[in-house]
Amino acid sequence: MQLTQQQQAMLDGAQGKALAKVMKTLVMYGETFGATRMVPVTSDYGHLVTSFGLGVLKPVYALLDEIIADGVVAKQQFSVDPRPLQKGVPVTLLQSLVFRLMYSKQTEYEARLQKLGLMGDDAFTCACYQPETGNTPQQGQVLSWAESSAVVYANSVLGARCNRNSGIIDIFGSIAGFVPEFGLLTDEGRRATWVVELKTTKLPPAQVLGSAIGMKVLEEVPYIRGLTTYLGNELTPAVQDYLKDMGAATASNGAVGLYHVEGLTPEAVQLGDALLAPQTNTYVIDDAELQRVMDSYPCIWKEADAEPKMCFIGCPHLSLSQLQSWTARLEQALQQQGRQKVAIPTVLTAAPAVVKEFEQTPDAARLQATGSVLASICPLMYMNNPLCGKLPIITNSNKLRTYTSARYATDERILAAITQGGALQ
Amino acid sequence: MKVFKGRPVVPGTAQAEALVSSAGFNTLASFQKSLMFGDKKSSCSDQNNAELYQQPMAGKALCMPQTIGSTTGGMVLYCAVEMGQSPACLLFSKPIDSLAAAGAILAGVWSDVPMPTVDSLGDEFLQYVKSGMPVAVAPDGTVTVG
């Protein structure tokens, strides 16, 4: 790799041993993927995937301490994924004890993040690109992020450039101010190698469409035709929400870091079919294919027909308009059932800044009246508690389904389950 | 005995018993429980990986096509190395993915006990190697099986 004088000096230890090791890591990482140079990180803010003070991550804390002790801070402030815990989220005494043991290093870890350059106390969300949080990259900006749902959104919907990095590599790029140029940072790496032809009779659930695409194309770049039939050609807030949820499923059910939607996402609008690689594969998705994908999801509950004990909505974190929409749908469904409150504990999650905005609206009281809980935690980290993971928990998130024992259902089935109770229909 | 030549991502030597995942290896799902509960054998906790589920991974030559799953994967691998619960080496039939690369490189740079890592060993490697076979890794990326 060709380094500039400044980069070579960093690698040689001119700015301390810790920064030299950070550079060495980035250089080796880049060389593994054929990068020939480093390019500046040009986004206003970084974003870290590691937000949890798990006691077992001692090696990570030691690594960060080594960096901090050398007087190193990030060259850009950063947001970070959601916190694992929050008052108000339903837990039993025993679950609470296990949580305290699991995340025993949370306060200390957050102190390290403050020293390194955390944006603020409200910067804990996986959907940092939403305007309320204020970490919204511009098209063409180079990022050093790792959170898979944020990377795929920034690349696809905002047109920013970021590889699908691992945790720790994200903060290293923000510290060095450079990242190795390869993969999704290059024009070549952003060309689509799969054409997805959507031939369904109606708009598919975003989480299922994303799941199907992710499972098929894995880490490759898909170019999706036919979605504008249902979404139109404008990136309205509702369309952005759809693409957020679809993208998160492509990234977790596969390893997609970028997708293009013909006539809709910025690069597809600007470049059209020129985004296609010379050789592409084709994947046709119709109603039967979506059903096949949904039927393939294993249920790993002890009793497959158990009555759900809890529900999570919002992985990735909900937007303001999604919160408003869920409030209205919950109210209506409860009214139809002649109920005042949801039948099982239901937690909706959104970024702290989004929750603050929501609380300024009359909808906040309406949502609270349904008995639902609004929080800013990461449902995945909640499910990582072995006592929680054993419970029959349902979700409308395909990401949560993939990484935990939570069972996926479409919004309609989720709504029925939480307002009627009983087994999932 | 068969010899395969790959690319050393993190060069080093290792001799260990093979543990084979013919499907993508989900790093977080596999190591989550063993790291959390200090299981030094690192029994695989990924219920979706029937070949590896509940198999000890520590000290093995972990053979796989690529890793999959959460982008915390690299960090998890690094922690496994630092906590003495990692495989002896990582052997990939395909070009390494960015998450596994990050984990192997973090261990190589930041740990006293690097984890030799070789990629691009080819599909034939994964078809030939079986769990339990002896595996030797050389610094130039030569992998001897059997």
Interface residues (C-beta under 8 A of the other chain):
Chain A: K21 K24 T25 M28 Y29 T32 F33 V49 T50 L54 V56 L57 K58 P59 V60 A62 L63 M102 A146 E147 S148 V151 N163 R164 N165 S166 G167 I168 I169 G183 L218 E219 S252 A255 P298 I300 N384 P386 Y403
Chain B: V9 L28 A29 Q32 K33 L35 M36 G38 Q47 N48 I68 G69 S70 T71 T72 G73 G74 M75 Y78 C79 V81 E82 M83 I96 D97 S98 L99 A101 A102 G103 I105 L106 G108 V109 W110 S111
